[in-house]
Amino acid sequence: MSTRGWALATVVTGLVTFALFVVFALLPEMRAAADCLPRGAVVQFELARDANDLAAIFGPPGGACRALGAAAMDAVNRVDLTAFIPAYTAFCISAALYVARGRWGRPLAAAAVAAAILAALADVLETATLLDVTETLDAPGDLLATSQFAAWSKFALLAAHALFCAGLCLIGQNRRWGLGVALLAPAPGVAAAALSPLALSGVMTASFAIAWIALLGFAVRDSLAAKGASA
């Protein structure tokens, strides 16, 4: 498929991915728990390390917000498994081949595709584990160690995907400097969140938003270009 074809695939899968963020916010369970959960609660839950982190997200054991918060997270994670993970994986794969100009054989393109697939597998493990955590919020045992490992693996792999795509933009001919620089953002974003997951998870989320919105914007431009034009 041509660069323009992969750009179009990136646009379609990207729009589906971003639309699902709206779906998450509009879930009845999330709206019911709006006054209970802190901003960024979904990512904070993914990175929760212990009972104190859970209390910061869901409130103290026995609190009125526990059941509402658990139901909201379960609803989000079910959509995550059935729709969001497949959507963003398709977006990341399409984006890698778009910035590689359709050349599967480029090492950085292959590495980016592999990183996206491995990130999806880590996300499935993380999400399935979080569905178990909400059933035992007061005593999650070893479940948080599993969900945290899977979550950090996912974010690290998605940051690697962005770095590989940045390399494709910044190395060789017809460089895309603006897109390449934007794709560098997730790596320091993930590093910042690692220093203080609850406090700086928003920085990581913003870094991925910068990279993915830039990918979508450039892909829209190139998908609208005349067929056969240089991307």
C-alpha positions as CSV (number, residue, x, y, z in Angstrom):
1,M,0.0,0.0,0.0
2,S,1.2,3.5,-0.8
3,T,2.1,6.2,1.7
4,R,-1.2,7.9,1.0
5,G,-3.0,4.6,1.7
6,W,-1.3,4.1,5.0
7,A,-2.0,7.8,5.9
8,L,-5.7,7.1,5.3
9,A,-5.6,4.0,7.4
10,T,-3.9,6.0,10.2
11,V,-6.7,8.6,10.0
12,V,-9.5,6.1,10.2
13,T,-8.0,4.1,13.1
14,G,-6.9,7.3,14.8
15,L,-10.4,8.8,14.7
16,V,-11.8,5.6,16.1
17,T,-9.2,5.6,18.9
18,F,-9.9,9.2,19.8
19,A,-13.7,8.7,19.6
20,L,-13.3,5.9,22.2
21,F,-11.9,8.4,24.7
22,V,-15.2,10.2,24.4
23,V,-17.0,6.9,24.9
24,F,-15.1,6.3,28.1
25,A,-16.2,9.6,29.5
26,L,-19.8,9.1,28.6
27,L,-20.2,5.6,30.1
28,P,-23.0,5.7,32.6
29,E,-20.8,4.2,35.3
30,M,-18.2,6.8,34.8
31,R,-20.8,9.6,34.9
32,A,-22.2,8.1,38.1
33,A,-18.7,8.1,39.7
34,A,-17.8,11.6,38.4
35,D,-17.8,13.2,41.9
36,C,-15.8,10.3,43.4
37,L,-12.9,9.6,41.1
38,P,-10.0,12.1,40.8
39,R,-8.8,13.5,37.5
40,G,-6.7,10.9,35.6
41,A,-8.1,8.1,37.8
42,V,-8.0,5.5,34.9
43,V,-4.2,5.9,34.4
44,Q,-3.6,6.2,38.1
45,F,-5.4,2.9,38.7
46,E,-3.2,1.3,36.0
47,L,-0.1,2.4,37.9
48,A,-1.4,1.8,41.5
49,R,1.3,0.2,43.7
50,D,-0.4,-0.5,47.0
51,A,-3.5,0.0,49.2
52,N,-2.6,3.6,49.8
53,D,-2.7,4.3,46.0
54,L,-6.1,2.5,45.8
55,A,-7.4,4.7,48.7
56,A,-6.3,7.8,46.9
57,I,-8.3,6.8,43.8
58,F,-11.3,5.0,45.3
59,G,-11.5,6.5,48.8
60,P,-11.1,4.6,52.1
61,P,-12.4,1.1,52.6
62,G,-16.1,1.1,53.3
63,G,-16.5,4.5,51.7
64,A,-19.5,5.4,49.6
65,C,-17.3,5.9,46.5
66,R,-15.7,2.4,46.5
67,A,-18.5,0.6,44.7
68,L,-19.2,3.5,42.3
69,G,-15.5,3.8,41.4
70,A,-15.0,0.1,41.0
71,A,-18.1,-0.1,38.7
72,A,-16.7,2.8,36.6
73,M,-13.3,1.2,36.2
74,D,-14.8,-2.1,35.3
75,A,-16.9,-0.5,32.6
76,V,-13.8,1.3,31.2
77,N,-11.8,-1.8,31.2
78,R,-14.4,-3.9,29.4
79,V,-14.5,-1.3,26.6
80,D,-10.7,-1.2,26.7
81,L,-10.5,-5.0,26.1
82,T,-13.1,-5.1,23.4
83,A,-12.5,-1.9,21.5
84,F,-9.8,0.4,22.6
85,I,-6.8,-1.9,22.6
86,P,-7.6,-3.2,19.1
87,A,-8.2,0.4,17.9
88,Y,-5.0,2.0,19.1
89,T,-3.0,-1.1,18.1
90,A,-4.3,-0.7,14.5
91,F,-3.6,3.0,14.7
92,C,0.0,2.5,15.9
93,I,0.7,-0.1,13.2
94,S,-0.8,2.0,10.5
95,A,1.1,5.0,11.7
96,A,4.4,3.2,11.7
97,L,3.9,2.1,8.1
98,Y,2.7,5.6,7.1
99,V,5.9,7.3,8.4
100,A,7.9,4.4,6.8
101,R,6.2,5.3,3.5
102,G,4.8,1.8,3.2
103,R,8.1,0.1,3.3
104,W,7.7,-2.9,5.6
105,G,11.3,-3.9,5.3
106,R,12.7,-0.9,7.1
107,P,14.1,-2.0,10.4
108,L,12.6,0.9,12.4
109,A,9.2,0.2,10.8
110,A,9.4,-3.5,11.8
111,A,10.5,-2.5,15.3
112,A,7.6,0.0,15.7
113,V,5.1,-2.6,14.6
114,A,6.5,-5.2,17.0
115,A,6.4,-2.7,19.8
116,A,2.8,-1.9,19.1
117,I,1.8,-5.6,19.2
118,L,3.7,-6.3,22.4
119,A,2.2,-3.2,24.0
120,A,-1.3,-4.6,23.2
121,L,-0.5,-7.9,24.7
122,A,0.8,-6.2,27.9
123,D,-2.3,-4.1,28.0
124,V,-4.6,-7.2,27.8
125,L,-2.8,-8.7,30.8
126,E,-3.0,-5.4,32.7
127,T,-6.7,-4.8,31.9
128,A,-7.7,-8.4,32.8
129,T,-5.8,-8.1,36.1
130,L,-7.4,-4.8,36.9
131,L,-10.8,-6.4,36.5
132,D,-9.7,-8.8,39.2
133,V,-8.4,-6.0,41.4
134,T,-11.8,-4.3,41.6
135,E,-13.2,-7.5,43.1
136,T,-10.7,-7.4,46.0
137,L,-9.9,-3.7,46.5
138,D,-9.4,-4.1,50.2
139,A,-6.9,-6.9,49.8
140,P,-5.6,-7.1,46.2
141,G,-2.6,-9.2,47.2
142,D,-0.2,-9.8,44.3
143,L,-2.6,-8.5,41.7
144,L,-1.2,-5.0,41.8
145,A,2.3,-6.2,41.1
146,T,1.1,-7.9,38.0
147,S,-1.0,-5.0,36.8
148,Q,1.7,-2.5,37.4
149,F,4.3,-4.6,35.6
150,A,2.0,-5.0,32.6
151,A,1.1,-1.2,32.6
152,W,4.7,0.0,32.7
153,S,5.6,-2.6,30.0
154,K,2.7,-1.2,27.8
155,F,3.7,2.4,28.3
156,A,7.4,1.7,27.7
157,L,6.6,-0.2,24.5
158,L,4.3,2.6,23.3
159,A,7.1,5.1,24.0
160,A,9.5,2.9,22.1
161,H,7.0,2.7,19.2
162,A,6.9,6.5,19.1
163,L,10.7,6.7,19.2
164,F,11.0,4.2,16.3
165,C,8.5,6.3,14.3
166,A,10.5,9.5,15.2
167,G,13.5,7.8,13.8
168,L,11.7,7.1,10.6
169,C,10.7,10.8,10.4
170,L,14.2,12.2,11.2
171,I,16.5,9.9,9.3
172,G,16.9,9.7,5.6
173,Q,15.4,11.8,2.8
174,N,12.2,13.9,2.9
175,R,12.3,14.3,6.7
176,R,9.3,15.3,8.7
177,W,10.9,17.4,11.4
178,G,7.7,18.6,13.1
179,L,6.2,15.1,13.4
180,G,9.6,13.6,14.4
181,V,10.0,16.0,17.3
182,A,6.5,15.5,18.5
183,L,7.0,11.7,18.5
184,L,10.0,12.2,20.9
185,A,7.6,13.3,23.7
186,P,6.4,10.0,25.1
187,A,9.8,8.8,26.2
188,P,10.4,11.6,28.7
189,G,6.7,11.5,29.6
190,V,7.0,7.9,30.7
191,A,10.2,8.6,32.6
192,A,8.5,11.5,34.4
193,A,5.6,9.3,35.5
194,A,8.0,6.7,36.7
195,L,9.3,9.2,39.3
196,S,5.9,9.8,40.8
197,P,3.1,7.8,39.2
198,L,0.1,9.4,40.9
199,A,1.4,13.0,40.7
200,L,2.9,12.9,37.2
201,S,0.8,10.4,35.3
202,G,-0.9,13.4,33.6
203,V,2.5,14.4,32.1
204,M,2.8,11.0,30.5
205,T,-0.8,11.2,29.2
206,A,-0.1,14.6,27.7
207,S,3.1,13.4,26.0
208,F,1.2,10.6,24.3
209,A,-1.6,13.0,23.3
210,I,1.1,15.3,21.7
211,A,2.6,12.4,19.7
212,W,-0.7,10.8,18.6
213,I,-2.5,14.1,17.7
214,A,0.6,15.0,15.6
215,L,0.5,11.6,13.9
216,L,-3.2,12.1,13.1
217,G,-2.8,15.6,11.9
218,F,0.0,14.8,9.5
219,A,-1.8,11.7,8.3
220,V,-4.9,13.8,7.6
221,R,-2.8,16.2,5.5
222,D,-1.2,13.4,3.5
223,S,-4.3,11.4,3.0
224,L,-5.9,14.5,1.4
225,A,-2.9,15.0,-0.9
226,A,-3.4,14.3,-4.6
227,K,-2.8,10.6,-5.3
228,G,0.8,10.1,-6.3
229,A,2.1,13.3,-4.7
230,S,5.1,13.2,-2.5
231,A,4.1,12.9,1.2
